[in-house]
Structure formats: C-alpha cells, structure tokens
C-alpha cells in the first residue's frame, strides 16, 4: 500500500546532498553556478559539505554537520567550476532515491524523481489526527496504487447492490443499502436451519407483515370482538383452542350487521316505493327529498375505456364490463366486436342478480343511452338511445324479470357502429375506444 505523507519534509527547494552532507539550497546553488561572476565557495575539509550562510557564526566558519565540539576541520575555498563538477545526491536519498550526478543536473532530476511528493489527483485530504483536512502528498511511484487502492475519494462498487460509492462514504451507504443483509428484528430463523434468518433490508417489512413466525399479530377474529394478540406461529393453536368463542362472537356480529343492513335497506326501499307511487305529485317532485334521492335511485353511469380494440375485432371477441349499479339494480355491459359476422359492433346491457333484488320492483323498465366518444373534439359523439316499452317487456320477459340465475339475457343494439367506422381517427385512439353508458330506471306503465 502506498505510504501517505501528510507533512512531507522535503520540497522542490530543499537542500541537496553534496558528498555525504547537506549543502546549499538547489535554487541558490544553481543561481550561483550560473552567475558570470567567478565566486568562491567554501567546502568543509572534514566532511566535504558546502558551507551555507546559515553555517557562518559571527566571523567563524562552522560546518552545520560538524558543529559538535572536538571535531577538527578547516574550510577550503573552491571556485564555480570545481563545485559544478562535484557529485551530489538527490535530496530524497533518505527516502531511498539512489540518484547522484553533477550539481547542475539536480533541478532536472527533481522533475522526474519517483520519490518526489505529489498531491493526490483526486484531491484527497487527511481524515484524522492533528493534520485532519490537510492535503495528502504521495511519492510519485505510489500515486497509481494510492488512487486504485487507498484514496478515500476513489469510487468503489457496493458488493450488495453493485452501485458506485466513494470509499469514504461506503459505511454510511451500507446503513441505507436496500440489498444489505440483516437478521430478522424478531430473531427468527428458517425452519430446519440453525442461526438467525438473514434478509435483504428491503424485504424486512414484507417479512414482518406476512411471514415472520415471531411477529406479534392480532387474532383473525379481531373485528368480531376477540382482542387477543400473539406471535404469528401461535395463531393456529389459538384458533383451535378458542373455536367456540370465535364462532359465538362471529355469529353475534354477523346477526347485528344483518339487522342493521336490513333496517337500512327497508328504509331505502320504502323511500323508493314512496317516490314511485307519488311520482306524478308535483309537490313531491319539487321536494328536497325527491331531488336528493331520485338521481341516485333511478340512474347509473358507466364510463368504459376499452383497450386492445384491433385485436378484439380480429379475434371477434366478446368483452364484459365490470358490474355497475343503476340505483340498487346491478347491471353489466357487453360488447360483441363482430356480431354474428356482420362486421358490426353490438352493445347489450343485462341485469344481474344483486343483493337488493328482494326489495326492488320487477320487472324493471329503463331508458338506456350509449355514447361513443369523439376523441378529437369530444362534441360530435356517436349516440344511440332507446326507451324500453311494454312491448319489449312482453317480447323479452327474461331480460327484465328478477334474475333467478347469475344474470338475465342482455338487450341492446346489434349494430351500434361498423368496425370500419369505429376505427376512424375520431373514435379510435392509441388502440382504444371510450364508451359511456347511461341507464335510467322508468316507472312501470
């Protein structure tokens, strides 16, 4: 691993080794050697080091390396040429650089020295200690290794979600990573296995809500009055042991709900009967009760957006709508996409068996309106409307009586529109058509 050096002791203008000791700063030495003046420089006769200004104390020349008393030495004067020919070592020799050459080659060497400290190209800083926040310097030879393996700003892959994250942010990421494995908070284990169950963080809520055998849950008969809470694994035992209590609670609750529902339905049906019996009464028609109840009790609407129309036409399919209510009458709409191979779209409405049939008036008579929506301007819609008469009731009695099976026979139009016209742009859009159905219950004749 590359060694990080927050406070590297040597800079570009650091002292060079001359012989075996430290000498002048590189920039000052080169400046003197490049001068036209034939200057004299001093060389320590004891260690061979160049004497600097800092090594001159008052009028006495002392070598910075040979300061300890008892060391005998004498300075020797040398001219520029002699100094330039002197072999020197890299100032980073103490870090391991083995370069040596003439003094004049030192500056060029520092431009290439692999031991020279460089700032991390990703701009990382020290994260701890006294120098926290300071720029980190790394020897040139270790830059690539640092960026690849050590820099806290490098991007690394999360081993769980395979997302890219900065190395220094990995620990916070793992605190939120949806794919990170965790043990069940309740400490459950897989059936037949030892040790705690391990789950992805994102799966823990589903596990607790639906599967964990140690999760606290309410009794299945909570809404009927049982207020017991237990671990999920205990529910079967609880239901077996308290079967009779649960049965009694359920029956009591159901009877009460049936009583409430019957009373509400009877009141509802009585209002319908009053409105039908006195429908001709202008005073009643203008009353607030009539205005409030008649639209709800006598009409029903279905807005149906039918998709994959082309495929349905090609397959000559039959499409059924979801059930809808006209007052308390349960109805359904049916589309025949190629009715009896005539290339026409047939639309029918049928009455279905519902929860309130016992309280309703039969046979039912109604007015139905089919509207094929114009997708261009929503104004020039294709409308087909018809009011059913007593003649219809006599001709198709099974369509209007109280249903004894799941539903009655349907009644409608065999040719609402041709398939060719249906697929025109104004009705057909994004492989769908919009059909609005309105049904209004009419008083018996």
HELIX and SHEET records of a PDB file:
HELIX    1   1 UNK A   26  UNK A   34  1                                   9    
HELIX    2   2 UNK A   53  UNK A   55  5                                   3    
HELIX    3   3 UNK A   80  UNK A   84  1                                   5    
HELIX    4   4 UNK A   93  UNK A   95  5                                   3    
HELIX    5   5 UNK A  103  UNK A  105  5                                   3    
HELIX    6   6 UNK A  106  UNK A  112  1                                   7    
HELIX    7   7 UNK A  140  UNK A  142  5                                   3    
HELIX    8   8 UNK A  143  UNK A  145  1                                   3    
HELIX    9   9 UNK A  146  UNK A  150  3                                   5    
HELIX   10  10 UNK A  167  UNK A  169  5                                   3    
HELIX   11  11 UNK A  170  UNK A  176  1                                   7    
HELIX   12  12 UNK A  201  UNK A  203  5                                   3    
HELIX   13  13 UNK A  204  UNK A  210  1                                   7    
HELIX   14  14 UNK A  222  UNK A  224  5                                   3    
HELIX   15  15 UNK A  232  UNK A  234  5                                   3    
HELIX   16  16 UNK A  235  UNK A  241  1                                   7    
HELIX   17  17 UNK A  243  UNK A  277  1                                  35    
HELIX   18  18 UNK A  282  UNK A  285  1                                   4    
HELIX   19  19 UNK A  288  UNK A  298  1                                  11    
HELIX   20  20 UNK A  309  UNK A  314  1                                   6    
HELIX   21  21 UNK A  339  UNK A  341  5                                   3    
HELIX   22  22 UNK A  357  UNK A  359  5                                   3    
HELIX   23  23 UNK A  390  UNK A  395  1                                   6    
HELIX   24  24 UNK A  397  UNK A  399  5                                   3    
HELIX   25  25 UNK A  419  UNK A  422  1                                   4    
SHEET    1   A 4 UNK A  21  UNK A  25  0                                        
SHEET    2   A 4 UNK A  15  UNK A  18 -1                                        
SHEET    3   A 4 UNK A  87  UNK A  89 -1                                        
SHEET    4   A 4 UNK A 100  UNK A 102 -1                                        
SHEET    1   B 2 UNK A  40  UNK A  44  0                                        
SHEET    2   B 2 UNK A  75  UNK A  79 -1                                        
SHEET    1   C 2 UNK A  56  UNK A  57  0                                        
SHEET    2   C 2 UNK A  60  UNK A  61 -1                                        
SHEET    1   D 2 UNK A 117  UNK A 119  0                                        
SHEET    2   D 2 UNK A 137  UNK A 139 -1                                        
SHEET    1   E 2 UNK A 155  UNK A 157  0                                        
SHEET    2   E 2 UNK A 164  UNK A 166 -1                                        
SHEET    1   F 2 UNK A 181  UNK A 183  0                                        
SHEET    2   F 2 UNK A 198  UNK A 200 -1                                        
SHEET    1   G 2 UNK A 216  UNK A 218  0                                        
SHEET    2   G 2 UNK A 229  UNK A 231 -1                                        
SHEET    1   H 4 UNK A 299  UNK A 307  0                                        
SHEET    2   H 4 UNK A 432  UNK A 442 -1                                        
SHEET    3   H 4 UNK A 365  UNK A 372 -1                                        
SHEET    4   H 4 UNK A 382  UNK A 387 -1                                        
SHEET    1   I 3 UNK A 318  UNK A 320  0                                        
SHEET    2   I 3 UNK A 329  UNK A 336 -1                                        
SHEET    3   I 3 UNK A 324  UNK A 326 -1                                        
SHEET    1   J 4 UNK A 318  UNK A 320  0                                        
SHEET    2   J 4 UNK A 329  UNK A 336 -1                                        
SHEET    3   J 4 UNK A 344  UNK A 352 -1                                        
SHEET    4   J 4 UNK A 411  UNK A 418 -1                                        
END                                                                             
